[in-house]
Amino acid sequence: MFAPKGLGYDRGSTIFSPDGRLFQVEYAIEAVKRGTTAIGIKCVEGCCLAVQKRLHSSLVEKDMVKKIFAIDNHIAAAIAGLTADARVLVNQARIQAQIHRITYNEAITVEALTRRLANLKQMYTQHAGVRPFGVSLLIAGCDEMLGPQLYMTEPSGSYWGYRATAIGSSAPTIIEYLEVEYQKIAQTMKEGNLIALKALDQVTEGALDAEMIEIAVILESTRTIEYLSQQEILSLIEQL
């Protein structure tokens, strides 16, 4: 008789297998690997987030497909995985950012916000009746004291800081490319955008489509989020 992959240990997120695995968390990570590709790059002038959109139907309005969300004036997040799960986390992140601002009369740091989201994700791995969030986030921003910051969170609740990284279906290939292309934190914002587009070009069949790419930058000089227009993205693609 055929035995299921988890041998019964995957029926709850709180059950460890004999070899110490949480299958529900691993399944959530697989959901992230099936998601659209998102890239985060930290530069001297700020942070860049680039995401390649994917449409499940030709009838879908392209402008309605959002993969980069503003959290606060100085923080944005790119997602890979289940969009519905990401929407809940983004709303929580916005609430936490405003609670911090009202309580302490200052903007929350990127790491503090990332840690709160990671704690929420971790809680959903140790309680019965819930499942892990099937989404990873790239959280980028510019702190007043620390400057540009880039973090990645996993469904398990783990998080790390990066100079450049990627999540989603083509993450391994892009990370391998970034390890060669991105040597140190010395890029201008334009160079960071070009590196992100070159990385997406490595995993895209055919030519890059400006309408299917979303790019947002968080500038250290103004500590604000700016979304690149289709014309600006097209101009960068032409420079490749």
C-alpha positions in Angstrom: 0.0 0.0 0.0 1.3 3.5 -0.9 2.4 5.5 2.1 2.1 9.3 2.1 5.2 11.4 2.0 4.9 12.6 5.5 3.8 9.2 6.9 1.1 10.9 8.9 3.5 13.5 10.4 2.3 16.2 7.9 -1.3 16.3 9.3 -0.5 19.1 11.7 2.0 21.9 11.8 2.9 21.1 15.4 4.0 17.5 14.8 7.7 16.7 14.4 8.7 13.7 12.3 11.2 11.3 13.9 14.0 13.0 12.0 13.0 16.4 13.3 11.2 17.8 10.3 8.0 19.9 10.2 6.4 18.9 7.0 3.8 21.6 7.0 6.6 24.2 7.1 8.4 22.5 4.3 5.2 22.4 2.2 4.9 26.2 2.8 8.4 26.7 1.6 7.5 24.7 -1.6 4.6 27.2 -2.1 7.2 30.0 -2.1 9.3 28.2 -4.6 6.3 28.1 -7.0 5.7 31.8 -6.6 6.8 34.6 -8.9 10.5 35.7 -8.7 11.3 38.8 -6.5 14.8 40.4 -6.2 16.1 42.7 -3.5 19.3 44.7 -3.9 20.9 47.1 -1.3 22.8 50.0 -2.8 24.6 53.0 -1.5 21.7 55.3 -2.5 19.0 53.0 -1.1 17.3 49.7 -1.9 15.7 48.2 -5.0 12.9 45.7 -5.2 12.1 44.1 -8.6 9.4 41.5 -9.3 8.3 39.6 -12.4 4.6 39.4 -12.6 2.7 36.3 -13.7 -0.8 36.2 -15.1 -3.1 33.1 -14.8 -5.3 34.4 -17.5 -5.0 36.8 -20.5 -8.1 38.5 -19.3 -6.6 39.7 -16.0 -5.8 43.5 -15.8 -2.1 43.7 -15.5 -2.3 46.8 -13.3 -4.2 44.8 -10.7 -1.4 42.3 -10.2 0.7 43.8 -7.3 3.8 42.1 -5.9 5.4 45.1 -4.1 3.6 46.8 -1.2 4.3 50.0 0.7 4.5 49.3 4.4 5.5 52.7 5.7 7.0 55.8 4.1 10.4 54.3 4.2 9.7 50.5 4.0 8.4 48.3 1.2 8.0 44.6 0.8 8.1 42.2 -2.2 6.4 38.8 -2.0 6.7 35.3 -3.4 4.1 32.6 -2.7 0.5 32.8 -1.8 -0.7 36.4 -2.4 -3.7 36.0 0.0 -1.3 35.1 2.8 0.9 38.0 1.9 -2.0 40.4 2.1 -2.6 39.5 5.7 1.1 39.9 6.6 1.3 43.2 4.8 -1.7 44.5 6.7 -0.1 43.4 10.0 3.1 45.1 9.0 1.4 48.3 8.3 -0.4 48.2 11.6 2.8 47.4 13.5 4.6 50.3 11.8 1.8 52.8 12.8 1.7 51.4 16.4 5.4 52.0 16.7 5.1 55.5 15.2 2.3 56.5 17.6 3.9 54.9 20.7 7.5 56.1 20.2 7.0 59.1 17.9 9.5 57.7 15.4 9.6 55.5 12.4 10.1 51.8 13.0 13.4 50.3 11.9 13.4 47.7 9.1 14.8 45.0 11.3 12.3 45.7 14.1 9.4 45.4 11.6 10.9 42.3 10.1 11.3 40.7 13.5 7.7 41.3 14.4 6.5 39.7 11.1 8.9 36.8 11.6 7.5 36.3 15.2 4.0 36.2 13.8 5.0 33.6 11.2 6.7 31.5 13.8 3.6 31.5 16.0 1.7 29.9 13.1 4.1 26.9 13.2 3.5 25.9 16.8 -0.2 26.1 17.3 -2.8 23.5 16.4 -5.6 24.4 14.0 -3.5 26.8 11.9 -1.1 26.4 9.1 2.2 28.3 8.3 2.0 31.3 6.0 2.9 30.1 2.5 4.8 33.2 1.6 8.3 34.8 1.8 8.9 38.5 1.9 11.7 40.7 0.9 11.5 43.7 3.3 13.6 46.7 2.2 13.9 50.2 3.6 16.1 53.1 4.7 16.6 53.6 8.4 17.4 57.1 9.7 20.6 55.8 11.5 21.5 52.6 9.7 20.7 53.6 6.1 19.6 51.1 3.5 18.5 47.7 4.9 17.3 44.5 3.2 15.8 41.4 5.0 14.2 38.2 3.9 11.6 36.2 5.9 10.7 32.5 5.5 7.5 30.7 6.3 9.3 29.1 9.3 9.7 32.5 10.9 13.4 32.8 10.2 14.8 36.0 8.8 18.2 37.2 7.6 19.8 40.4 6.4 21.2 40.6 2.9 23.1 42.8 0.5 21.2 41.2 -2.4 19.0 38.1 -2.6 16.0 36.6 -4.4 12.9 34.5 -3.6 10.4 32.6 -5.7 10.6 30.1 -8.5 14.0 31.2 -10.0 15.7 32.2 -6.8 18.6 29.6 -6.9 19.6 30.7 -10.4 19.4 34.4 -9.6 21.2 34.1 -6.3 24.0 32.3 -8.1 24.1 35.2 -10.6 24.0 37.9 -7.9 26.9 36.2 -6.0 29.1 36.9 -9.1 27.6 40.2 -10.2 27.1 41.9 -6.8 30.5 42.1 -5.1 30.1 44.9 -2.6 27.7 47.6 -1.5 28.9 50.2 -4.0 26.1 50.4 -6.6 24.1 53.5 -7.4 20.4 53.0 -7.6 20.5 52.9 -11.4 23.1 50.2 -11.3 21.1 48.2 -8.7 18.1 48.4 -11.0 20.1 47.2 -14.0 21.6 44.3 -12.0 18.0 43.3 -11.0 16.8 43.4 -14.6 19.9 41.5 -15.8 19.1 38.8 -13.2 15.5 38.5 -14.3 16.7 38.3 -17.9 18.7 35.2 -17.0 15.5 33.3 -16.1 13.1 34.8 -18.6 12.2 33.1 -21.9 12.3 35.6 -24.6 12.7 39.4 -24.1 11.8 41.2 -20.9 8.3 42.8 -20.9 8.2 46.1 -19.1 4.5 45.6 -18.5 5.2 42.4 -16.6 7.9 43.8 -14.3 7.4 45.9 -11.2 10.2 47.9 -9.6 10.2 50.0 -6.5 13.1 51.9 -5.0 13.5 53.3 -1.5 15.8 56.3 -1.6 18.0 57.1 1.4 18.1 60.8 0.6 14.3 61.2 1.0 13.5 57.9 2.8 10.5 57.5 0.5 9.3 54.8 -1.9 9.1 55.4 -5.6 7.6 53.1 -8.2 9.2 53.1 -11.6 6.9 53.7 -14.5 6.6 51.4 -17.5 8.5 53.9 -19.6 11.4 54.1 -17.0 11.5 50.3 -16.9 11.5 50.1 -20.7 14.4 52.6 -20.8 16.4 50.4 -18.4 15.6 47.3 -20.4 16.9 49.0 -23.6 20.2 49.7 -21.8 20.8 46.0 -21.2 
